């Protein structure tokens, strides 16, 4: 039976594994640096590189400290190593996922990302095929194996550190030579930029998750005699949703045209052309195209549809979701006697259109179609819309109908007959 590992060696090994994951996390997080403008000079990079190290250090500080305590209390190096391997693997995977999210959407893990995880119907919006799941499983296996190996090496290296060798790997040396200078440099540059309102530097801080600036206004005013710039105060009268400010004026006996809205999620604007969409282009040519300069209210489905139906900026989405408030458009159409037929090939639980745009007419929403592939559900939703229109009596009330097609959304599944063939 092997002798128990002394607590001081366990603690030293925990710190070494922590520093190793700090280094790995810095390499993973280097993906954020692709968004640093190339033409902004040396000062920007003197901030960005240390800020990356500092941010990863901030993310690892609490778990590293907790594992340091565990290194003192948990005598079994195997149990301690398994616990750390599992956590640090999860940490690196989540950090990698955050870099992917930022590269695509320009924001980090937030409430919207968590909302995607726990909201029913989100599986219709995000599809992870077997290739993705295979990559995830392989990545987890590789990381757990690597973390377990690093733990064993950390135990061996800790013994050498106790014997006076490998002094350059001592945590005190790493902290004093690398970490503290990096933190000091980037916090100083940020504080200087903040005091001078240099947006070139302060905006770069958004690249890094949970970036923590050091407030310097009062210190600068007290020590350096430099008055802090005080931003203008914004008065907020209340937090209750005030919508609409004024209701539209609809003539009592005015015209009541039918309204049909066809939305193709994630379709590129330049695809609506005779070469790629001949039938739809011909249909559009027979109508009136007034809104050719429309800009989406955001870079996700929920914001784009919110702007389309409410006529408001996408940032208002969450207050309306919290209040379960539909658009005044639907209110007025309902008051005018319109009938509704809402069809979607993807679940309208995510984005939460049932709780926002369709909150008052949820019984008119049809989004549960049996097709396995998105294009199959597109066809089924379209057929349901056609049936809704075809079975209406000639003298029935006017209608508002909305069709949301989802095939161009990830995972981009189409029938083989619809493969694009370049014109010759």
N, C-alpha and C positions, 0 to 999 in steps of 0.2 A: 504494500500500500504506500503510495507516494505521500510525502510530507505535505501538509497544508501550505499554501502560498501565503506569505506574510501580508498583512493588510496594507503596508506601505507600497509593496510591489503591485498589489491589485489596484490601488489608487493610481499609481504611476501608469499602469497599463490602461486604465480607464481614460486618463488624460491623453495618452498617446493615441488611443482609438478616436477620441473626440477630435484631436487635431488632424488625424488622417481624414475624418469625415468632413472637417472644415475645408481641407484641401480638395477633396472630391467635390464637395458642394460648390466650391469656387470654380472648378472646371466646368461643372454642369451649368452654373449660373453665367458663365462667360457668354452664353447665347444672348443674354440681355444686351451685351456690348455691341451687337450688330446694329443697334438703333442709335448709337452715338454718331452724330454728324461728323463726317470725315474732315470737313473744312473748318472746324471750330478751334483748332490750335492745341498746343501742348497743355495749357491750363485745364482744358476740359478732360483730357486723359489723366492728368495728375489728380483730378477729382474722381473720375469714373472707376479707374482700376482699384484704388484703395476703398472706394465706397462699396464696390462689389464684395471685397474681403470683409469689410465692416458689417455689411448687411447679412452675409452668411454667418458671421460670428454672432450677430444678434439673434438669428434664428436658432442657433445651436447652443446658446448660452444656458438657457434654463434646463433643457434635457441633459446637457453635459454636466451641470452642477448636480442634478438629481442622481445621475449615474455615479458621480464622485462619492456621494453619500452612500449609494448602494455598494460601491467598492469597499467601503469600510464595514458595512453590515452583512453583506452576503459573502459567506466564506467559500461557497462552491464556485470555482472559476468557470466550470462548464455552464452552470445555471446563469451566472452573471454574463457570460459570453453570449448565450442564446438570447437573453433578454435584449442585450445591446444590438446583436445582429438583426433581430426582428425590427427594433425601432429605427435604427439607422438606415435599414433597407427601405422602410416605409418613408422615411424622411427624404431620401434621395429620389425615390420614385415621385413623391409629391412635388419636390422641387423641379424635377424634370418636366412634370405635367404643367407646372406653373409657367415654365419657360415657353412651352408650346402654346398655352393659352395667351400669353402676352404677345408672342410673335404673330398670332392670328388676329386677336381682338384688341390688343394694346391695353389690357388691364390684367390684374393679378387675380388669384383666388378671392372671391367675394361672395356676397349673398346671392348674386345671380347664378354663380357656378354651383353653389350648394343647392339652390332652388332647382337646378337641373337634375340633381341627384335624387331629391326626395319628392318631386312633383309627379303625380300619376299622369301618364301620357307622354312623358319626356322621351320614352324609348322610340316614339315615332319621329322625333326630331334628331336624335343622335343615334346612329347605328354603329355598333362595333362588331365587325365581321370576325371570322375565325382567325384571319391573319393578325388582326390587332390583339386578340386574346392570346394567341400563341406567342406574340412578341412580349406581351405583358408577363406571361408565365415564365418564359425564358429569361426575361430581364430580372424578375424576382429571384429566380433560382441562381443566376449569376451573381447578383448582389449579395444574397445571403451567404453564398459560398465565399465570396470575397471578404465580407465582413467577418466571417468565422476565421478565415485565414489571418486577417489583420489582427484579430484579437489574440490569436496564438503568438504571432510575431511580436505583438505589444508586450505580452508577458515575458517573452525571452529578452526583448530589448530592455525592459524595466530592470531585469536582473543585471544587465551590463551597465546600465546607468548607475545602479547602486554600487557597482564596483569601480566607478570612476571613468569608464570608457564611454564613447559616443556622447561627449559633453554637448556637442552642437544640437542634439535632439532633446536636451532637457527642456521641459515646458517653460521654465523661467527664461531660457535663452530665446525660444520661439516668441514668447510674449514680448520681451524687451526689444528684440531685433526686428520682428515682422509685424505683429498684431497691433501693439500699442502705437508705434509710429504711423501705421496705416490709418488707424482710427483718428489719431491726432491730426494728420494731414488733411483727411477728407472733411472732418468736422470743422477745421479752421477755414478751409476753402469755402465750404457751404455757408458758414457764419458770415464770412466776409461778403459773399455774394448776396446773402439775405439782407444784410445791412445796407448794401448799395443798390438793392433791388435789381440784381443782375439775374434776369430770368434765364439766361443761357445755362447757368449752373443749377439753379434751383429746380428748373423743369427736368433736368437729368435725374434728379433724385427719384422721380416717379418710375424710373426703370427698375428699381430694386424693391422687392417685397418687404413691407414693414420697415422702410427706411426711417430712422429716428434722428431728426436734427437736434442739435443742442441750442436752446434759446440763448441769444446773446444780446438782445436789445438792452436790457437793464444793466448788464455788466458793462457794455460799451458806454452807456450813458454815465455810469458811476465811476468807472476806472479811467476810461479814455476821454471822458467829457464829450462824447458824441451822442447827440440826441437821436433817439430812435424815431424812424418814420412811422407815424400812426395812421393806419388805413382809415378811410371814412367808415363811420358806423352805419350799418344797415338796419333800419327799423322793421321788425316783423310783427305785424298786427295779430296774427293768430296762425294756428296750424290746421284748422278745419278746412276741408276742401270746399272752395267757393266756385261752383261750376253749375251752369254757365253764368257769366256776369249778366247777360241779357239773352232772352229767348228770341229766336228768329221769328220774324213776322211772316206767317203763311196765310195768304188770302183764303178766306173761308170757302169760296166757290171757284178757286183757281184750278189750274190743270193738275192732274194727278198721274203723271207718267209712271210707267213701270220702271224699276231700277234693277239692273243686272250688273253685278261686279264680279269679274273673273280675275283671280290673282294666281300667278304662277310663282311660287316661292323660289327665290335664289336665281331666277332667270336673268341672264345678262341682258342689258338694254340692247346691245347690238345684235342679239339673236332674232329680234323682231324685224326680219328682213325677208324679201322674197326668196333668197337663196336657201335660207335655213328654216323658215316657217312660212311656206307659200300660202297655205290656207288661212292662217291667222292674219298674215299681212294683207291678203285680199279682203278679209272681213273688216280689218281696220280701215282700209282705203275707202270702203263704202260708208264709213261713219265720219264723225267729227273728232279730230284729234286736237284737243285744246291744251292738254297738260304735258307737253313734250319736255318742259324744263323742270318737272317735278324732281325734288331731291328727297331721298329717304330720310326718315327721322332718326336713323341709327344704323349700326352695323349688325343688327340681329333681327330675326323675324318679328319679335314682339314690338320693337320700337317702330319698325317700318309699318306694320299693320296698325299700330296705335295712331301714328301720324295720319295714315290714310283715312281712318274712320273717325278720328276726333278732330283733326286739323290742328293738333297741338304738338309741341316738341316732345320727343321720345322720353325726355327726363321726367315727364309727369306720370309715367307709367305706374310706378309703385304707389303713389298717393291714390290713384284711381283704383288700383288693385285692392288696396287696403279698405277703401270705401265701397268696393263692389259697385262702381258707378259706370253705367253705360254712357255712350255718346248721345248728345242732344239730337243728333241725326235720327237715331232709332226712336227716341222719345217722340219727336215730331211726326215721324212716319206712322208710328202706332196711333197717335192721337188723330191722324188724318185717315185712319181706317185701313192702313196697309196690312197685307198678309206677308208673312216672312217664311223664307225657305233658305236655311244656312247649311251648306254642305262643305265638308272638308275631308280630304283623303288622309290627313294626319290628325291625331287627337287634338281637340281644341281645349283640352285640359292643360296642355303645354304647347305654346305659351297659354297663359290662363285667360283665354278669350271668353270662356264660359262665365268667368267671374268679372269680366270687364265689359267688352263690347256687347256680348250677348246676355248679360246678366238678367235683363228684363224679358228676354225672349228665349230662354234656354230650351224650352220645349220644342222650339223650331229648329234646333241644331241637330244635324245628322253627321256623325263622324266615325261611326263604328262599321267599317266595311271589312269583309272577310279576306280580301286579297292578301297574299303573302308578301308580294313585292310592292314598292311604292307606286310603280306605273300601273299595276293591276288595280290598286285602290283608287288611283286617279280615274281610271276608266269607269269603275263602279260609282264613284262620286259624281262623275259627269252624267252617267246614265240615270242616277237618282234625280239630278237636276232636270234633265230632259223630261223625265216622267212627271216631276212636279209641275213643269210648265205645260206639258201636253194634256194633263188631266184636269186643268183648271177650266171651269165654265167660261164661256165667252163674256158673260155679263158679271163676272166676279169682281171683287174689289181689286184695286191695284196691288202689285206685289213688289217687295224688295227681296232680291235673292243674291246670295254671295257664294261663290265657289272658290275654294282654295286647293290648288294642285301642288303636289309635293315632290314629284319625281326628280326635278333638277337639284333638290337638296341632297346633301350627303346621305346615302352612299352612291348617288348618281346611277340608279338602276333603270334601264330602259329595255324594251323588247328588241330583239335582234333586227326586226324589220325597220326600226327607226334609227339605225346607225347612220351617222352623217356621211354622205358621199360627196366629195368635192366635185363641183361642176367641171366638166371638161370643155 
